[in-house]
Amino acid sequence: MSKELFDAMRQSIIDGDPELAAELAQKAVELGIDPIEVLNQGFVPGVSYVGEQFGLGEMFLPELVVAGEAMKAAVAVLEPEFTRRGTERQILGRVVIGTIEGDIHEIGKSLVATMLSASGFQVYDMGVDVPIMTFIEKAREVKADIIGISALLTTTMVRQKDVIEALEDNGMRGQVKVMVGGAPVTQSWAKEIGADGYSEDAVGAVVIAKTMMGAA
């Protein structure tokens, strides 16, 4: 039963069907399946497939966007279940994440946010086209441990550096670690701008965030 359900979840993301994704997530909750298992075996493989196909030029931005919407719909249903089960779940750290101003790339950032949340982080997803000071203000408000900044374009990638500089200007750089990612972002770019971490995928991002919090 679970195998069929997980396959249907994967397909709902590939097809970009938020209603079906939410319905399948609800079914899993009713069946008492662990929401982490639901994500990792059901929905995440769909997102990974769409990401791979996009990278190969077999899928395009509109398909990426609707897959992201389907993923968000599934996560919205699973979140209360995470909370319900997570009373004994230790919060590893607080992460403010978003796609930088001028950039509307959603899916990679959403996947990282989802995986971090599934791995025990308290995640504040600011969405896309996020102004520099919004990152700073939110980080201050929630006492964030990490800021995650995604950029898909080389033209917006440079603003990742602006966020780090704004943290310094506001006297917060000592308290907040910065993780960067996105298609044009590299390890050498992360090093150049003084970021604390870089990953090319969501699984790696979780490992880096855990390392930052001393929980790896």
TAVEN-V456729 format. One record per backbone hydrogen bond with DSSP energy under -0.5 kcal/mol. CO is the residue of the C=O (numbers start at 1). NH is the residue of the N-H. Records with the same first field share a line. If there is no record, write none. Layout:
CO: NH, NH
//
This chain:
1: 5
2: 6
3: 7
4: 8
5: 9
6: 10
7: 11
8: 12
9: 13
10: 14
11: 15
12: 17
13: 16
16: 18
17: 21
18: 22
19: 23
20: 24
21: 25
22: 26
23: 27
24: 28
25: 29
26: 30
27: 31
28: 32, 33
29: 32
34: 38
35: 39
36: 40
37: 41, 42
38: 42, 43
39: 44
42: 46
43: 46, 47
44: 48
45: 49
46: 50
47: 51
48: 52
49: 53
50: 54
51: 55
52: 56
53: 58, 59
54: 57
60: 63, 64
61: 65
62: 66
63: 67
64: 68
65: 69
66: 70
67: 71
68: 72
69: 73
70: 74
71: 75
72: 76
73: 77
74: 78
75: 79
76: 80
78: 81, 82
79: 83
80: 84
81: 85
82: 86
84: 87
85: 88
86: 89
88: 90
90: 92
93: 95, 122
94: 145, 146
95: 97, 124
96: 148
97: 126
98: 150
99: 130
100: 103, 129
103: 129
106: 110
107: 111
108: 112
109: 113
110: 114
111: 115
112: 116
113: 117
114: 118
115: 119
116: 121
117: 120
120: 92
121: 123
122: 95
123: 125
124: 97, 126
127: 99
129: 131
130: 101
131: 134, 135
132: 136
133: 137
134: 138
135: 139
136: 140
137: 141
138: 142
139: 143, 144
140: 143
145: 177
146: 96
147: 149, 179
148: 98, 150
149: 181
150: 100
153: 157
154: 158
156: 159
157: 160
158: 161, 162
159: 163
160: 164
161: 165
162: 166
163: 167
164: 168
165: 169
166: 170
167: 172, 173
168: 171
172: 175, 176
175: 177
177: 147
178: 196, 197
179: 149
180: 199
181: 151
182: 185
186: 190
187: 191
188: 192
189: 193
190: 194, 195
191: 194
197: 180
201: 205
202: 206
203: 207
204: 208
205: 209
206: 210
207: 211
208: 212
209: 213
210: 215, 216
211: 214
//
